[in-house]
């Protein structure tokens, strides 16, 4: 149900503004035409008008807002694919490791699956072109592997330790880009759905996942929107409509022309009853904020996590004469309580994009107490809950970011592809053995353990690949340096090792030494936890290689603090009562 927002006095005022703007527009339009004509007719050298206009367009749009963007014609298709829900290609996910294209996952039923391509295969030739080396990047891969449906591509791959490459001829086809790759039952009554973007197919995917879980007994839902940067406004409305009963505003838009729209809920909603928890973070934006804002404003569910991005602007795609595209901001959107959650952008694009870094530096990602909202941004829900506008959706329950996971060690291992690289090497000789031992995902989830021996193999692999501060290596180097710098004093201590005073002296010396390097000391202090994270990363990669990404994500969630908190709250009616939320 859509109705126009028409307020007569506002319309009259806007008409006057629009007339003045149109007059200014005409003057500047003539000015630009005059300038281009003069360059064409009079300039001393030949001119690349394509380049001039492209650059001028980009710079002009920078004067508007951070989300009005220009997309060159050659990039439009690729830019639209995630929202359209499909692309033409061979049906694999890949990662470039050691200058080589590694197949990470083969889409079941896709073109590559039909001819027998497997996860772990290394693509060494595409048609007649070698596909390894420093010049190979993600863009090269997509350019050569994607193509029109029905066209063929010849691949050569190396598999396991086979000396001879295998040849495949793959007929490209339409490959779905699912926005929901993970949904499952957490327990007998609670389901989980993760939505990665609000695409054209998302409502259909959501309905199918929802009904599947309901058929399995789902009464309550954890809906994960973390890292979801948005998408289509209509899709956000349709999904929010599943949660909220009829004739309630879900979102409305407005602009200075008064041509906004109101989106109100219908009587058709498949999850209007039952406990609902939404998971959000600083990467949840736009359409994610529409859904979480509506759920929060109507006291329909709880929002867990960290403050969302703060994008309250609506874009319309406009095609230009050369089939390039401008995504032009045409309105602001507002949550049912009247909140505009757009964060300020008047200080320039750089400051706008660095806002998340600012939040980190000021402690917002780690403690809720560091977040301050002025009273002017305060709104109330029908049940009397206080909510805030002006810079994202503030969750009902704050979950801090776990900084331990982002240590320099773990970060370096992740950036260098240690986890995926090690897994692919391990699977080259152990895949069939593991498949026989764990024939189903449930077998794997319940029984597979990353042993200390396997952890040590990962650390050794990391060392070989140039990770300089591998955990055992780091400790041994620090200890070696300590003994080297304090040899004389240590000799004296060792001569009286049974003395309690001597041991106290040793401890004092060692602690003082370690404090000289705070970063390394913190890594050592968190040694056990870092090892746990490494084991979790390997467990995820093993699950993804043996089964599916969705299965692997279930493994990941087993140690995810926000998810685990949501499961805990789902079984605690007191929290829902505290926030006066329907259940």
C-alpha positions, 0 to 999 in steps of 0.5 A: 500500500503506497500513498503520496504525502501531499501537504498543500501549504508545503507544496506551494512553498516548494513550487517557489523553491523549485522555480528558482532552482530551475531558473538557476539550472537553465543558466548553468546548463547554458554555461556548460554547453557554451564551454564544451562548444568553445573547447570543441571549436577553439581549443589548440589541441585535440581533446578527449571529450569522454575523459573530460566529461567523465572526470567532470561528472565525478567531481560534480557529484562529489558536491552533493552527498556521499551516496550519489555516485557515477558508474561508468558504462563498462562497470554498470553490469557488474555493479548491478549484479549483486542487487539483480540476484544473478549473473552469467558465469561458470558458478564458482567462488574463488580466491587468489593464493600465491598468484594462483586461482583457487576454487573455494566452492562450486555452486551445486547444480551450476555449470562447473558442478556439472562437469566435475570441477571441485573445491581445491582445484587450481585454475592454471589456464583459461582458454589460451591464457595462463591464469597464474602470475602477479598480473592475475587479480580479481578483475582479471578472473571475472573478466575471463570466467564470466560471459554470456549464457551459452558461451563456452570457456576451456579451463585447465586445472591442477588437482591434488598432487596429480602431475598432469593438468585436467581439462574442462569445457564449461558452458556458462549459464545464469548463476544465482547470487543468493542473498540468503546463504545461511538459515537453520534451526538453532534449537527446537523452536528458534530459527536463524536467517542471515540476509547479506543484501536486499536484492530483487530476489531477497523477498522470495528467498526470505519467504522460502527460508522462513517457511522451511524453518516454520515447517521444522517447528520454528516459533522464534527468529534470529534475523542477522543483518550484520554487514548488510549494506542495504539494497532496494527500498521496496525489498526492505519494506516487503521483508519488514512487512512480514513482521508487522501487522497491518496498517502501520507505517514501515517507512516514509520518504520525503524531499524538498519537493514534497513528493515523498511516499509512505509505505504501510504494512499489509495484512499479509505477514508470515511472522507477525507473532513470536519472539524476534531478534535482529542482529546489527553492527556498524556495517548494517546500512540503508535497507537494513536500517529501515527494517531494524528501525521499523521493528524497533519503533513498533516494539516488535522485536529486539535489536542486538549489536552495535550502532548501525552505519547511519544511511538515511538517503534513497537513491534512484538509478538513472541511465545516461546516453552512453548507458553509464549510470548515476545513482542519484539521491532523491529523498530521505527516509524516516522510520515510523517514529519520525527518525531520520537516521542519516549521519552528518556528511557536511564535513566532507566525504573523507570525514564521512567515510572515516566515521567508523574509525572515529567510533573505534578511536573513541571507544564506541565499538567497545562500550555503550557508555561512550555513545552520546545522543542529544535530547533533540534526537530522542523519540518514543515508541508506542510502548514508551521506549526511548529511541534515537535518530541522527546517525544509525539505529542504536541497538537495545542490547549493546554487544562490544567488538572483541578486539582480541581477534584483531591482533596483528598475528591473526590479522597477518595470517588472514591477510596472507590467506594462511587459513584458506591456503593451508586448508587447500593444501591439506585437502589435496591429500586428505579430502577423501579420508575426511569425507569417509570419516565425516559423511554428513555435516552433522557428523563433522560438526559434532565430532571434528576437532582441530587438535593441537597438532593440527594447530602447530601445522598451521603455525608452521605453514604460516611461518613458511609463508612469511608470517613473522610473528607466529605464536610459538616463534614470537614467544621464543624470540622474546624469551631468547632476547630476554636471556641475552640482555640479562645474562649476568643478572640471571646467572646470579639468580640461578645460583640461588634458584631455591630462594623465594626472593630470587624468583621474585626478582626474576619475575620482576625482571621478566615483567619489566622486559615484556612491558617494553613492548606493549603490542607483543606483550598483549599478543602473548597475554592473549596467546590462548585466545588467539590459538582458539581463534586460529582453530575456529578459522581452520574449522570454518575452512574445513567445513566450507571445503567439505560441505557448503558455505552455509554449513561452515557459517553454522560452525562460525556462529558457535563462537560468535558472541552476538549470536550466542547472546541472542540465543541466551536472550531468546530463552529469557522472557525478562529481557523482552519484558524489560524493553516492552517488546511483543513476543 
